[in-house]
Amino acid sequence: MTRAGAGTDVAVAPERYGLVRSVSPEIDRMCVRCGTIALVSSRPASAQHLRDLARLRRVKDRIDREYAKPLDVEALARGVHMSAGHLSRAFRQAYGESPYSYLMTRRIERAMALLRRGDLSVTEVCFEVGCASLGTFSTRFTELVGMPPSAYRREAARATAGIPSCVSKQVTRPVRNREAPAASRN
């Protein structure tokens, strides 16, 4: 490897230091998730890649807007003229999770806000956020938050009393792409 010259940044000229190819596919995935891959890539983005990213952004925006409606990957893919398989692969590569996982996380985020208010039952919240099955809703909620919705409703009402909703939303945001810590389950 060549020694770094004065003022030369490895992220600006990775090929100079033999870093064009990543050591591990896992590092590549992490770089894509946090946006670093754009800094170390020596190839400019193709026009097709940029169009795909714009379509993926439209899918993500649609999920954010219509999370309470019945959405499936096939319908989302049709809306942006992609196959369901291609949409799933591209979405996962761009955002680090599948469209379905992102949809469920968005639903759980909204459910958390509704449960913090305390004026709706868990069943009402389940249907309000677009889930058709109380069992699936409770399971996914418990995976992301670390406690069942009913326990969260009790705890969150106490813990966020007197805190503005915009602050409590940030503090209580669910964990994405991994289960909640085992220590918080009980």
C-alpha positions as CSV (number, residue, x, y, z in Angstrom):
1,M,0.0,0.0,0.0
2,T,1.1,3.5,-0.7
3,R,1.5,5.8,2.2
4,A,-1.0,8.6,2.5
5,G,0.2,11.9,1.1
6,A,-0.3,15.2,2.8
7,G,-3.9,16.3,2.7
8,T,-5.1,13.2,0.9
9,D,-8.1,11.4,2.3
10,V,-8.6,7.7,2.0
11,A,-12.3,8.3,1.5
12,V,-11.7,10.6,-1.4
13,A,-9.2,8.4,-3.3
14,P,-9.8,4.8,-2.1
15,E,-8.2,3.2,-5.2
16,R,-4.9,4.9,-4.4
17,Y,-4.7,2.9,-1.1
18,G,-6.0,-0.5,-2.5
19,L,-9.4,0.0,-0.9
20,V,-11.7,-0.2,-3.9
21,R,-12.8,-3.7,-3.0
22,S,-14.2,-4.2,0.5
23,V,-12.8,-6.9,2.8
24,S,-16.2,-8.2,3.6
25,P,-19.7,-8.1,2.2
26,E,-20.9,-7.2,5.7
27,I,-18.8,-4.0,5.6
28,D,-20.4,-3.2,2.2
29,R,-23.9,-3.6,3.7
30,M,-23.0,-1.4,6.7
31,C,-21.6,1.2,4.4
32,V,-24.7,1.2,2.2
33,R,-26.9,1.6,5.3
34,C,-25.0,4.6,6.7
35,G,-24.3,6.3,3.4
36,T,-20.6,5.8,3.4
37,I,-20.6,3.7,0.3
38,A,-21.1,6.9,-1.8
39,L,-17.9,8.3,-0.4
40,V,-15.7,5.2,-1.1
41,S,-17.2,4.2,-4.5
42,S,-15.0,5.0,-7.4
43,R,-17.8,4.6,-10.0
44,P,-20.4,7.3,-10.6
45,A,-24.0,6.2,-10.1
46,S,-25.7,5.2,-13.3
47,A,-28.8,6.9,-14.6
48,Q,-30.8,3.7,-14.0
49,H,-29.6,3.4,-10.4
50,L,-30.7,6.9,-9.7
51,R,-34.1,6.2,-11.2
52,D,-34.4,3.1,-9.1
53,L,-33.5,5.2,-6.0
54,A,-36.2,7.7,-6.9
55,R,-38.7,4.9,-7.2
56,L,-37.7,3.4,-3.9
57,R,-38.1,6.8,-2.3
58,R,-41.7,6.9,-3.7
59,V,-42.4,3.5,-2.2
60,K,-41.0,4.6,1.2
61,D,-43.1,7.8,1.0
62,R,-46.2,5.8,0.1
63,I,-45.7,3.5,3.1
64,D,-45.2,6.5,5.4
65,R,-48.4,8.0,4.1
66,E,-50.6,4.9,3.8
67,Y,-49.3,2.7,6.6
68,A,-52.9,2.2,7.9
69,K,-54.2,0.9,4.6
70,P,-53.8,-2.7,3.4
71,L,-50.4,-2.7,1.6
72,D,-48.5,-5.5,0.2
73,V,-45.2,-5.7,-1.8
74,E,-46.9,-6.6,-5.0
75,A,-49.1,-3.5,-4.9
76,L,-46.2,-1.3,-3.9
77,A,-44.1,-2.8,-6.8
78,R,-47.0,-2.2,-9.3
79,G,-47.1,1.4,-8.3
80,V,-43.5,2.0,-9.3
81,H,-43.5,-0.4,-12.3
82,M,-41.1,-3.0,-10.7
83,S,-41.4,-6.6,-10.0
84,A,-42.0,-7.5,-6.4
85,G,-38.7,-9.4,-6.1
86,H,-36.7,-6.6,-7.6
87,L,-38.4,-4.1,-5.3
88,S,-37.7,-6.2,-2.2
89,R,-34.0,-6.6,-3.1
90,A,-33.5,-3.0,-4.0
91,F,-35.4,-1.7,-1.0
92,R,-33.3,-3.9,1.3
93,Q,-30.1,-2.8,-0.3
94,A,-31.0,0.9,-0.1
95,Y,-32.7,1.0,3.4
96,G,-31.4,-2.1,5.2
97,E,-34.7,-3.8,5.6
98,S,-37.5,-5.2,3.5
99,P,-40.6,-3.1,2.5
100,Y,-42.8,-5.3,4.8
101,S,-40.4,-4.8,7.8
102,Y,-40.4,-1.0,7.2
103,L,-44.2,-1.0,7.0
104,M,-44.6,-2.9,10.2
105,T,-42.0,-0.7,12.0
106,R,-43.9,2.4,10.8
107,R,-47.2,0.9,12.1
108,I,-45.6,0.1,15.5
109,E,-44.3,3.7,15.7
110,R,-47.8,5.0,15.2
111,A,-49.2,2.4,17.6
112,M,-46.8,3.5,20.3
113,A,-48.0,7.1,19.9
114,L,-51.6,6.0,20.2
115,L,-50.9,3.8,23.2
116,R,-49.1,6.7,24.9
117,R,-52.3,8.8,24.6
118,G,-54.1,6.1,26.6
119,D,-57.6,6.7,25.2
120,L,-57.7,3.6,22.9
121,S,-57.6,-0.1,23.7
122,V,-54.8,-2.3,22.3
123,T,-57.3,-3.9,19.9
124,E,-58.5,-0.5,18.7
125,V,-54.9,0.6,18.2
126,C,-54.1,-2.6,16.3
127,F,-56.9,-1.9,13.7
128,E,-56.2,1.9,13.7
129,V,-52.7,1.3,12.4
130,G,-53.7,-1.1,9.7
131,C,-53.0,-4.5,11.2
132,A,-55.6,-7.1,10.5
133,S,-54.4,-9.6,13.2
134,L,-54.1,-8.8,16.9
135,G,-51.7,-11.7,17.3
136,T,-49.3,-10.5,14.6
137,F,-49.5,-7.0,15.9
138,S,-48.7,-8.0,19.5
139,T,-45.8,-10.3,18.4
140,R,-44.2,-7.7,16.2
141,F,-44.8,-5.0,18.8
142,T,-43.1,-7.1,21.5
143,E,-40.1,-7.9,19.1
144,L,-39.5,-4.2,18.4
145,V,-40.4,-2.6,21.7
146,G,-39.4,-5.3,24.2
147,M,-42.8,-5.5,25.9
148,P,-46.4,-6.4,25.0
149,P,-48.6,-3.5,23.8
150,S,-50.7,-3.6,27.0
151,A,-47.7,-3.3,29.2
152,Y,-46.3,-0.5,27.0
153,R,-49.6,1.4,27.3
154,R,-49.4,1.3,31.1
155,E,-45.7,2.1,31.3
156,A,-45.6,4.8,28.6
157,A,-48.5,6.7,30.0
158,R,-46.6,7.1,33.3
159,A,-43.1,7.6,31.8
160,T,-44.1,10.3,29.3
161,A,-46.6,12.3,31.4
162,G,-45.9,16.0,31.0
163,I,-43.4,15.5,28.1
164,P,-44.4,17.0,24.7
165,S,-45.4,14.3,22.2
166,C,-42.7,15.3,19.7
167,V,-40.1,14.6,22.4
168,S,-41.6,11.4,23.6
169,K,-41.9,10.1,20.0
170,Q,-38.1,10.5,19.6
171,V,-37.3,9.0,23.0
172,T,-39.5,5.9,22.6
173,R,-38.9,5.2,18.9
174,P,-38.8,1.4,18.2
175,V,-35.6,-0.5,17.5
176,R,-35.2,-1.4,13.8
177,N,-33.5,-4.4,12.3
178,R,-33.1,-6.3,15.6
179,E,-35.1,-7.5,18.5
180,A,-35.4,-5.4,21.6
181,P,-32.8,-6.2,24.3
182,A,-33.7,-9.4,26.2
183,A,-33.1,-7.6,29.6
184,S,-36.1,-5.3,28.9
185,R,-38.5,-8.2,28.4
186,N,-40.5,-9.3,31.4
